[in-house]
Amino acid sequence: MLNPVTPTFTGHLRNLLPAAAFKDDSAAYLQEPRDRWTGQGLVVAPANTQEVAALVRACAKARVGVVPYAGGTGLVGGQIMGEGPAPVVLSLERMNRIRDVYPMENVLVCDAGVILADIQRAAEEIDRLFPLSLGSEGSARIGGLLSTNAGGVNVLRYGNARALCLGLEVVRPDGSIWHGLSRLRKDNTGYDLRHLMIGAEGTLGIITGAALKLSPQPFATGAAMLAVPSPAAALDLLALAGAQMGDTISAFEIIHRQGFDFLAEVGPEVRMPFADIPEWCVLIDVGLPAGLSPDAALEALFVAGHEKGLVSDGVIAQSVAQRQAFWHIRESIPIANRRIGSVSSHDISVPLSVIPDFIARGNAALADIGPFRINCFGHLGDGNLHYNVFPMPGRTRDDHEEQRGQIKQTVHDLVHALGGSVSAEHGVGRLKVDDLENYGDPAKLAMLRAVKDALDPLGIMNPGAVLRQRSE
Amino acid sequence: MLNPVTPTFTGHLRNLLPAAAFKDDSAAYLQEPRDRWTGQGLVVAPANTQEVAALVRACAKARVGVVPYAGGTGLVGGQIMGEGPAPVVLSLERMNRIRDVYPMENVLVCDAGVILADIQRAAEEIDRLFPLSLGSEGSARIGGLLSTNAGGVNVLRYGNARALCLGLEVVRPDGSIWHGLSRLRKDNTGYDLRHLMIGAEGTLGIITGAALKLSPQPFATGAAMLAVPSPAAALDLLALAGAQMGDTISAFEIIHRQGFDFLAEVGPEVRMPFADIPEWCVLIDVGLPAGLSPDAALEALFVAGHEKGLVSDGVIAQSVAQRQAFWHIRESIPIANRRIGSVSSHDISVPLSVIPDFIARGNAALADIGPFRINCFGHLGDGNLHYNVFPMPGRTRDDHEEQRGQIKQTVHDLVHALGGSVSAEHGVGRLKVDDLENYGDPAKLAMLRAVKDALDPLGIMNPGAVLRQRSE
């Protein structure tokens, strides 16, 4: 059993760490982006790895839980522990130093608390690209992004967060430090602990530093929004784009008309790319080497796609501003979604070829439950859809409180039956612990538990996230 | 303590599995490619995953070690257990079925015993690329390639073996089966067990099947061999190539003149690309999207490199045959090496920017030990060099038996001091267990041991590989 933070323990920590590590008002740390939970605990913000180690050592000794907190943008409650003995909430916000850049190696080494947008800028300054990109990049911190193996819009080309990390520095649950900040591209000396820590959501240790892999900047970039007759046509268009442009396609996003309708209804204000909004469209983004023109490449895709009946209408960005405007639409859809207020949101992935089947069967199954508005959009190129269910106009999510469980289970059962994942890029956190237990392969679950118990025998690291806290 | 295979146990296995699973002559399975060890044990070749599971269950019950054997091409003794109680050698050779291909998804699912070249061909048949490529591709099997996280010549662009795998099927040390053959690009439901198994060298379970990620075929490919004045110039040329061609560079290999001299001395016969062999040259391979010409791109690189003093001479392949001839040279060097017979071979990686320093300091330190021929070549773009030490003409490796330990330690100490890895792509096996203990970060070693003990509590899986067998 864990112990709660007590005034005595707090006093002990105040002796251990400088006063600057303690926050006066910690309310913001205990709120969840979608207001689903309220957290608890003592917020402490160490300034460096040694302070993190000292803090964790103290928690281990007192058997107090530690909840790592990076940007606070997670959507599955990994950073919010609402129940159980009050933990220490360990904020990384003061660990925001870019430690080194190695332009020749395409490597950047930084503290875990650096905000993603700051890393992107630091890479740009040396004419490199850090390709991780997602809606919350202005506040999400790299330690959290790695701990949740974040996805975003460039996974198709550059991979998810784990593909962009060469090395880690980690404070283990006993307070010892793993100095794994390797800048090597290849290192086959033992099990890959880096990949074990990435995506572990802070349950095996706390990432305090990372060596990140940068890429060359594409010589020229471009984007197009293309209206497609169906999700199946969108997939055929993706294959056609692959045949024509190889792996220069950075992003291939699908957007249902519902997203545009929500934007028109509640904002943010966007410039509509089509006079008549199609039921489905895709946003394709390309980054090309020298000698190729994005306009010409996208035009060629449009023409070939049109001939094959895969594209009915389209706009190719004529300027950087127009490309940004397209992406502004895409990034505004989650904001509109929150303003409408979903009954249930699903971050799912399925094998690419079954996407049309998933959408058709999902829509039909939900129609059997009742009338809803479904906003289906996301990273088609990765097989990752955000399949979110909203009330009809004039109703609110609260009106459907009792149907939420059924909706979620209907969608997740279908995803599971189709060989998919009920958490494609957001992680398990505390929201999907039941799902992992329900849908997880038994051998997998046994291995997860064995690894957790082996690396965090006291169970103090982010208690109750990913795996249920063991009762003793 | 483990038990040896006994006649009684063999009889039990013969009742459990069909006769076809037992080999008449098993000598070939017990030899190591460089003749450094001789193995022992009962060779069993199950036909499918269920038979693997039954075999492992029986071994677990009897506490008999299991040594997985794929293509037998490993260079660190991972597939050869020369000491300790005689194990079962579990050969994957009969599990050689390509189970499914999914062209739209760029996925191929196969048994773990399929030979790499057969996977490459199957991908080609559907106009896709499986980019893993290395010298032993005609005999290496995918289960072994994944278990050792193999590298090869295309890592720069496509990543190592782990980057090419979406899902795994694994028989665990208790004989249970993890059904993890996911075709998903994104799945954040719990710790990444796939990456834990990849590179674990069969010490945590046996990979029996894999879902592999294919890529679009490049529209056009090309290659050039360029003479460079130094390793530092080669690195500058790599950066220049990145600026000009983005991530369309598939391979960037460095070759020292010693390799050409060995080829001239002992073969295999190759056509020399230069009239005067330079001290250093690079082999660059590119795969371009439609609209770009490899010839023009490589010519532009040559011109720009020449202007900057980074390239002194060069040949751009004028045909598929010439490109293949370049690669024939590269792939023949390890064969020549074996014919000469190295005193000590080192598969090392260092951060890219310290490569020139490593070569200079390594050469100087070895000169202090005695006169040797050093053949330094390999995957410069990955910071991965094969830095191999050979006797002077007229002498043999046996003449230097007593210096081998000192040479190895000198090289490995330097690699470690420079932040590198003493096993970049070959793995730890049994050859480098000491190195891992000597150079490994203590927190890392503690985690490796904890994971091993948690997932293989009886210690039957590939005993003594990666980690020393525990005495009890």
Chai-1 contact restraints between the chains, C-beta under 6 A:
chainA,res_idxA,chainB,res_idxB,connection_type,confidence,min_distance_angstrom,max_distance_angstrom,comment,restraint_id
A,M104,B,L352,contact,1.0,0.0,6.0,A-B,restraint_1
A,M104,B,S353,contact,1.0,0.0,6.0,A-B,restraint_2
A,E105,B,P351,contact,1.0,0.0,6.0,A-B,restraint_3
A,E105,B,L352,contact,1.0,0.0,6.0,A-B,restraint_4
A,E105,B,S353,contact,1.0,0.0,6.0,A-B,restraint_5
A,N149,B,N188,contact,1.0,0.0,6.0,A-B,restraint_6
A,G151,B,K186,contact,1.0,0.0,6.0,A-B,restraint_7
A,R172,B,A443,contact,1.0,0.0,6.0,A-B,restraint_8
A,S176,B,A443,contact,1.0,0.0,6.0,A-B,restraint_9
A,W178,B,A443,contact,1.0,0.0,6.0,A-B,restraint_10
A,W178,B,K444,contact,1.0,0.0,6.0,A-B,restraint_11
A,H179,B,D441,contact,1.0,0.0,6.0,A-B,restraint_12
A,R183,B,P351,contact,1.0,0.0,6.0,A-B,restraint_13
A,L184,B,S349,contact,1.0,0.0,6.0,A-B,restraint_14
A,L184,B,S421,contact,1.0,0.0,6.0,A-B,restraint_15
A,R185,B,D382,contact,1.0,0.0,6.0,A-B,restraint_16
A,R185,B,G383,contact,1.0,0.0,6.0,A-B,restraint_17
A,K186,B,G151,contact,1.0,0.0,6.0,A-B,restraint_18
A,K186,B,S349,contact,1.0,0.0,6.0,A-B,restraint_19
A,K186,B,D382,contact,1.0,0.0,6.0,A-B,restraint_20
A,K186,B,N384,contact,1.0,0.0,6.0,A-B,restraint_21
A,K186,B,A424,contact,1.0,0.0,6.0,A-B,restraint_22
A,K186,B,E425,contact,1.0,0.0,6.0,A-B,restraint_23
A,D187,B,S421,contact,1.0,0.0,6.0,A-B,restraint_24
A,N188,B,N149,contact,1.0,0.0,6.0,A-B,restraint_25
A,N188,B,G199,contact,1.0,0.0,6.0,A-B,restraint_26
A,N188,B,S423,contact,1.0,0.0,6.0,A-B,restraint_27
A,N188,B,E425,contact,1.0,0.0,6.0,A-B,restraint_28
A,N188,B,G427,contact,1.0,0.0,6.0,A-B,restraint_29
A,T189,B,S421,contact,1.0,0.0,6.0,A-B,restraint_30
A,T189,B,S423,contact,1.0,0.0,6.0,A-B,restraint_31
A,T189,B,V428,contact,1.0,0.0,6.0,A-B,restraint_32
A,T189,B,L436,contact,1.0,0.0,6.0,A-B,restraint_33
A,G190,B,L436,contact,1.0,0.0,6.0,A-B,restraint_34
A,G190,B,L448,contact,1.0,0.0,6.0,A-B,restraint_35
A,Y191,B,L196,contact,1.0,0.0,6.0,A-B,restraint_36
A,Y191,B,A200,contact,1.0,0.0,6.0,A-B,restraint_37
A,Y191,B,L448,contact,1.0,0.0,6.0,A-B,restraint_38
A,Y191,B,V451,contact,1.0,0.0,6.0,A-B,restraint_39
A,D192,B,H195,contact,1.0,0.0,6.0,A-B,restraint_40
A,D192,B,G199,contact,1.0,0.0,6.0,A-B,restraint_41
A,L193,B,M447,contact,1.0,0.0,6.0,A-B,restraint_42
A,H195,B,D192,contact,1.0,0.0,6.0,A-B,restraint_43
A,H195,B,H195,contact,1.0,0.0,6.0,A-B,restraint_44
A,L196,B,Y191,contact,1.0,0.0,6.0,A-B,restraint_45
A,L196,B,L196,contact,1.0,0.0,6.0,A-B,restraint_46
A,G199,B,N188,contact,1.0,0.0,6.0,A-B,restraint_47
A,G199,B,D192,contact,1.0,0.0,6.0,A-B,restraint_48
A,A200,B,Y191,contact,1.0,0.0,6.0,A-B,restraint_49
A,P216,B,G242,contact,1.0,0.0,6.0,A-B,restraint_50
A,P216,B,G246,contact,1.0,0.0,6.0,A-B,restraint_51
A,P218,B,G246,contact,1.0,0.0,6.0,A-B,restraint_52
A,G242,B,P216,contact,1.0,0.0,6.0,A-B,restraint_53
A,Q244,B,A290,contact,1.0,0.0,6.0,A-B,restraint_54
A,M245,B,P289,contact,1.0,0.0,6.0,A-B,restraint_55
A,G246,B,P216,contact,1.0,0.0,6.0,A-B,restraint_56
A,G246,B,P218,contact,1.0,0.0,6.0,A-B,restraint_57
A,G246,B,P289,contact,1.0,0.0,6.0,A-B,restraint_58
A,T248,B,P289,contact,1.0,0.0,6.0,A-B,restraint_59
A,P289,B,M245,contact,1.0,0.0,6.0,A-B,restraint_60
A,P289,B,G246,contact,1.0,0.0,6.0,A-B,restraint_61
A,P289,B,T248,contact,1.0,0.0,6.0,A-B,restraint_62
A,A290,B,Q244,contact,1.0,0.0,6.0,A-B,restraint_63
A,G291,B,L292,contact,1.0,0.0,6.0,A-B,restraint_64
A,L292,B,G291,contact,1.0,0.0,6.0,A-B,restraint_65
A,S349,B,L184,contact,1.0,0.0,6.0,A-B,restraint_66
A,S349,B,K186,contact,1.0,0.0,6.0,A-B,restraint_67
A,P351,B,E105,contact,1.0,0.0,6.0,A-B,restraint_68
A,P351,B,R183,contact,1.0,0.0,6.0,A-B,restraint_69
A,L352,B,M104,contact,1.0,0.0,6.0,A-B,restraint_70
A,L352,B,E105,contact,1.0,0.0,6.0,A-B,restraint_71
A,S353,B,M104,contact,1.0,0.0,6.0,A-B,restraint_72
A,S353,B,E105,contact,1.0,0.0,6.0,A-B,restraint_73
A,D382,B,R185,contact,1.0,0.0,6.0,A-B,restraint_74
A,D382,B,K186,contact,1.0,0.0,6.0,A-B,restraint_75
A,G383,B,R185,contact,1.0,0.0,6.0,A-B,restraint_76
A,N384,B,K186,contact,1.0,0.0,6.0,A-B,restraint_77
A,S421,B,L184,contact,1.0,0.0,6.0,A-B,restraint_78
A,S421,B,D187,contact,1.0,0.0,6.0,A-B,restraint_79
A,S421,B,T189,contact,1.0,0.0,6.0,A-B,restraint_80
A,S423,B,N188,contact,1.0,0.0,6.0,A-B,restraint_81
A,S423,B,T189,contact,1.0,0.0,6.0,A-B,restraint_82
A,A424,B,K186,contact,1.0,0.0,6.0,A-B,restraint_83
A,E425,B,K186,contact,1.0,0.0,6.0,A-B,restraint_84
A,E425,B,N188,contact,1.0,0.0,6.0,A-B,restraint_85
A,G427,B,N188,contact,1.0,0.0,6.0,A-B,restraint_86
A,V428,B,T189,contact,1.0,0.0,6.0,A-B,restraint_87
A,L436,B,T189,contact,1.0,0.0,6.0,A-B,restraint_88
A,L436,B,G190,contact,1.0,0.0,6.0,A-B,restraint_89
A,D441,B,H179,contact,1.0,0.0,6.0,A-B,restraint_90
A,A443,B,R172,contact,1.0,0.0,6.0,A-B,restraint_91
A,A443,B,S176,contact,1.0,0.0,6.0,A-B,restraint_92
A,A443,B,W178,contact,1.0,0.0,6.0,A-B,restraint_93
A,K444,B,W178,contact,1.0,0.0,6.0,A-B,restraint_94
A,M447,B,L193,contact,1.0,0.0,6.0,A-B,restraint_95
A,L448,B,G190,contact,1.0,0.0,6.0,A-B,restraint_96
A,L448,B,Y191,contact,1.0,0.0,6.0,A-B,restraint_97
A,A450,B,A454,contact,1.0,0.0,6.0,A-B,restraint_98
A,A450,B,L455,contact,1.0,0.0,6.0,A-B,restraint_99
A,V451,B,Y191,contact,1.0,0.0,6.0,A-B,restraint_100
A,A454,B,A450,contact,1.0,0.0,6.0,A-B,restraint_101
A,A454,B,A454,contact,1.0,0.0,6.0,A-B,restraint_102
A,L455,B,A450,contact,1.0,0.0,6.0,A-B,restraint_103
A,V466,B,G190,contact,1.0,0.0,6.0,A-B,restraint_104
